[in-house]
Amino acid sequence: MSAGVRARRPATPPLGLSNVTPSAHRYPPSLSRKDDLDADARRQAASKGYGPGHKGHAPGGLDITSGEWKLLVIVLIVATLVRLFRISHPPSVVFDEVHFGKFAGRYIKTRYFVDVHPPLAKLLITAAAFLFGFDGDFDFKDIGKEFVNVPYVAMRMVPATLGVATIPLAYLTLRALDCKASTALLASLFLTFENGLVTQSRHILLDSPLVFFTALTTFVFVGFSNEDRHRPFSEQWWTWLVLTGLSLGAVVSCKWVGLFTIATVGVCTILRLWLLLGDSRVSLKTWSRHFFARALCLIAIPILFYMTMFEIHFMLLGSSGDGDAFMSSEFRQTLGHGMPDTYADVAIGSQITIRHVNTQGGYLHSHLHNYPGGSGQQQITLYPHRDENNLWLVLNATVENYPQYDYEHQPIEYITHGSRIKLRHIVTDKALHSHDVRPPVSDVDFQNEVSGYGLTGFTGDLNDDWVVEIHKGDRNDKESSKRLKTLRTHFKLRHLMTGCYLFSHTVKLPEWAFDQQEVTCNKQAVKDNSLWYIETASKHPQLPPNAERVNYRIPGFLSKFWELQKVMWTTNSKLTDRHVYDSRPWSWPFLRRGINFWVKDHKQIYLIGNPFVWWSSTASVMTYILVRGFLILRAKRGYRDFENTKLVKYDMLCGFLFTGYALHYIPFFLMSRQLFLHHYFPALYFAILLSSAVFDFATSTLRPRIRLQVACVLIIVAVLTFDKFSPLAYGSPWTRSKCNKATWVKTWDFAW
Amino acid sequence: MSSEDTSARRRVAKGPGCSGGFMSGSDYDTDPLQYDDHKDGHSKLRPPIGGRVSSGRLHKPYPTPPTSISDFIHQNLEHLPPAIYTLLSCWTRFHKIGLADIVVWDEAHFGKFGSHYLKREFYFDVHPPLGKMLVAFAGLLSGYDGNFEFKSGEKYPDTVPYVAMRVMMATFGVALVPLGWYTAVELGLSPWACHLVALMVLCDVAWLCISRFILLDSMLLFFTFTTVFFLTKFHNQQYQSFSFDWWLWLALTGISIGCVTSVKWVGLFVTAVVGIYTIEDLWDKFGDLRMSTRNQLRHWGARILCLILLPILVYMTFFKLHFLILNHTGPGDAQMSSLFQAHLVGNDFWRNPLEVAYGSKITLKNMGWGGGLLHSHVQTYPSGSTQQQVTCYHYKDDNNHWLVLPRWNGPAYNPNEELRFVKNGDVIRLQHAPTTRSLHSHPIPAPITKLNYEVSCYGNSTVGDVQDHWVIEVVDDIRQGKKESLDRIRSLTTRARLRHEVLGCYLSAANKVLPQWGFKQIEVSCVKENDPDDIHTYWNVESHWNDRLPAGDVKHYKSAFLRDFWHLNVAMMTSNNALVPDPDKDDILASHPTDWPWLRLGLRMCGWGDNQPKYYLLGTPLVWWGGTLSLIVFVALLGIYLVRWQRRYVDMDATGWAHFLYVGKVAFYGWFLHYAPFFIMGRVTYLHHYLPTLYFSVLMSAHVMDHCIFSARWKEKTKRILFGVTAFAIVANFWWFRGMAWGIEGPVNEYWGLQWRKVGFFSVVMEACDDNWSAIRLSF
């Protein structure tokens, strides 16, 4: 890159990582059009046949001729054909349709479920399913199960349509980024014939909507940046800005990966604001208008959009389902089957059920089965459902002969901080007991076993005694911090003899305890897991019939929303099991391995990219990194490459796309959860745009005709490669020899 | 700030000619003025016009040699304050140092490790050896014989000169104070700020407390301080490149890095500070067009030599010493390779018959880092096949013994026939000696690593099937080299893999711990992917018994230092990462990194009986809070300056800016690099991990105070008053909390409860700040 000195103002840089150009903030732009163009732009304008008197600027910086629109329609038709070809095949469940098809059924049946992804894409799929009469009865149980009574084509059409729509967006984005038409055409056709994107968009999966909204966000943001250089605060400017905000909301409502798109837009916006700050012609007042407009539209609007999606989600899912077990009791109160009101006061002699606060394990439970090891006494567990066996009787441990203690006639005795009590399991007449025996699963020295011990008529021993320690009461009920009250008081139970605390954690007991949750007594208990509360209390004989009753407080939208976010986060980070087809991020750019989606009757659907498109996109990313690194070194050595207008233009263009790529790719290295090849798709989108930008740069000195010819050759290679692997995308018949021949890389495990 | 500030603090209007040059927001906009005088196409930047844009201490001309005593005193007057501070430091560090005549806190570990050196027994610990060798050296100097067990809380017998040992450890703590002072001087801080640094180092109770016992932290702190000190010294030599002093300070920095990492791996963080400084320095040099290529290369070479090779050499030297001293068997043997163990006095591996034959009884050791011996016991898997468990186990036990037998469908082993040696590629069967079952695998997922096959023990001495067959694949032999020249399996030195004949999977033990039903031993599984470089599938014969073969000779079993060095380091790393807190256990000693900067809780170092002196590791709150606050202030200041710079205000001249950034960077990078990694680490963290970090926040508080008060345009009187108040507050604060480091005698309840409540404003601050503290106070 020789730095032939062209001491001239830089070309109007492309958007995104754009900077302050000298003419950016003149109201109105006063220079004549001719002077506004540098040599590159003038040549470009000439190549398009514009005269020098061409009008100021097009909306969003999109200068598209009617010929191009026709071209775009043709591309769209091709893309539709490629994406929708035999979309009804196979008529059975493919890969993660198991989940997302099932979720659509849940929405239609309004049964509550929990998924790690936000609702937007699932809602779109549900809408299609609902319109075409899906009743939600099909269970999408296993991969390969034949569809019965499911409008699965309509459901698949949602991702497919969005997949088709991605292609013109890519075209327009590159055009708005000031690339040539042939470049934009190349990118859109590369995307059209990308086997991975095709495969992914033909099934009921979330990645196609995700890529679509990522593309949409990129496009509107580029449009906004173009407007921003011309006329800030105009009506158009606001439109593009609001659209960017909405689109950001949509992308993050599909999958949390959308946060990376937000990061991309955020980085570019911060940079733009920083440069504006350095422009001494922009007053601080104007600058703060810029700042607040962006804060409003790029932060507040996406959050609102995201929350609206969850509001719809909650509105649809009104009844209980298999997601209940993840949620708190308050939350479950909103899902049908609420608990009836219960008595608020607890005293010696009350019959109560006790729940664990921090886990959703359920009620303190015992049943007529003994521990197979340890003390061999009766099991104590946590059980999630309401049951007779959850009932405990509170007794006073400080009186002699306590089982005969006449609480029905003695004055009522509330339970306060420091009360010594015994808990009697009503059904089996055993006392809650602990002793210096290791528990069955958590066999460590600081844990003791908890068991049910005693006989009818036998008073038991001191190891049945527990001391109540009140942790906190309810803010609106002063009394509940002083004595135990149903639902309002969180308390700990300290074992009198050993000083350990009644404790439970998300550890399941083996089959002999029916996979219920383990309860132990922990000598060094972490506070959160040793807190309990009383869910129900029977009417104490001493209380009047009209005694105070309480129930869970129905949570508002915000607390439900926030709770669900936390549940999604923990569920997501717990997805660490290995999957047969999972892969680590470093392998994605090299397309080391695909994912087996579906195999039946010697036909297979296997997610694999178009190697030509895929590897050339990776190569262009590498090229960019190398060249940019080299330029940085040169700049440090004092070379003035960055005075070259063309170089600056491409630096901005590629820099923007590379930022998008890096922010959609590198964060995956920090994630320990199981990852799949399709997580690379948003990054791949940017990589393909980047490869087109590299093409644009490499051919920038060629005549338009030759450039088009080069593009055609590349497109033809891409189409041929696509064709070679298309049986894996469409699940169509293939010969064994062709299949074996297509195994270009040893680690592609589709041939078997 | 100098007098020209008045003119500088204004908005600079830029001429219209410059705007064109301001084309890009990237780093390449060098001084815009440069654009006006470009010369030709490949023009390079014009070198900056002479005159030094510098940071660090201002260079003073060397004084003439003193001619009289008064001259001498006058010239060295600047060393008086640090001398006084050092004396004070001696007093605080040594005061009542022998008060607790019991083993306090981690003395139990480090005292014990010191004893191992004196007795020359091999032990294993997660920390590198230098600190513990110094402990042992202190013991040696003071006449300790190494025979005390150092049980926690036990009373020292008369034979253990614990006071002398503690004094030697505390000497490192004493040295922190002058180091702090001179570092501040070298950083170019004003005298006021130097006093502040020295005072804060002197008066921090946590540093004081941790230096007074037989622990590694005083040495770690000492070497951290020296590294920073040498770095600042080196920085001040930047205009005398390749002079003697330049080489001296560079080399000392390197040696100091080597020492600090040889005490604890936390030293790598200060190494990272030096690394960042060096990279930035070299990057600037790369942009210096006046420097010849030869000089560029010399700079690079000097850095690589002194900051990479020298520290590695120092680090390895200490390990070499470690191996040389510890030449007897001891508690740490099992962590090392079989071959290494063969050399320890008291070990009999070298008696192993050399080559394994059918009918031999052997133990197999996994060669993965920290790998154990192949083990089986009568307990069965609770799930999967429910056959007998096979695990990896670290201790010697009869359940580790396996018999090498031929395959089922071949001729059976006959003890009377001719001896047959096991060869590379042979199919063998391994029979567990105590239970007579055979090592077996089948296509059932392993209990933890579900992608692998389960390995179990199955059948008995007469019943079995083809799934008991394993193919021996020799990888290489440590003594004899590549496998081509090998034929037989040698004990200790041959590395081999065991392939399941039917399934084609490899026997592996990859440090996955089984749950309680497997007694927390290591899972053994059969891995499907054939990765020839996976060291977890490598096994060697550790013990070997065969009456029909002659005993071996030690000369066959030589071990290479580099291999042992690497092995030990990886084993240390693995055990360090295994120090993961149990989520169910509330460890009152542990704390989370977020608790440290605001000193939310301390660390109880010993029992709280009424009759013993009690120590509580808690910093001087003013020093800790001030440090954290100054970090925030610095970041805020930097932000404000940058925004103003972007708006074309000039707040400081180039020198002022360079100084502000240089000191700020050393302190901020230092603090950040010593703090942030603790968030990523999975292991359990304690308050004392923050102690090296604290140093950088102390430097930062002095720097910020210096920038905002002592070097700013205040009246001299104001400066004095502000300094006086700060210094007094620090000393008073120290005096208040001194008991925690010097030992609290008598029942805590009366003593502390009373004292802490007396201080009005202070206890209010503490209570408002956090409830943990008041909780501790309640428990006193």
Interface residues (C-beta under 8 A of the other chain):
Chain A: S2 A3 G4 V5 A7 R9 P10 N19 V20 P22 L271 W274 L275 L277 G278 S280 V441 S442 D443 V444 F446 Q447 F503 H505 P510 N522 Q524 A525 V526 K527 N529 D577 R578 V580 I632 L633 A635 K636 R637 G638 Y639 R640 F642 E643 V648 D651
Chain B: K14 S19 G20 F22 M23 S24 G25 S26 D27 Y28 Y35 H38 D40 G41 H42 S43 K44 L45 W283 F286 G287 L289 P382 K450 L451 P515 Q516 D582 P583 D584 K585 D586 D587 I588 V643 Q646 R647 R648
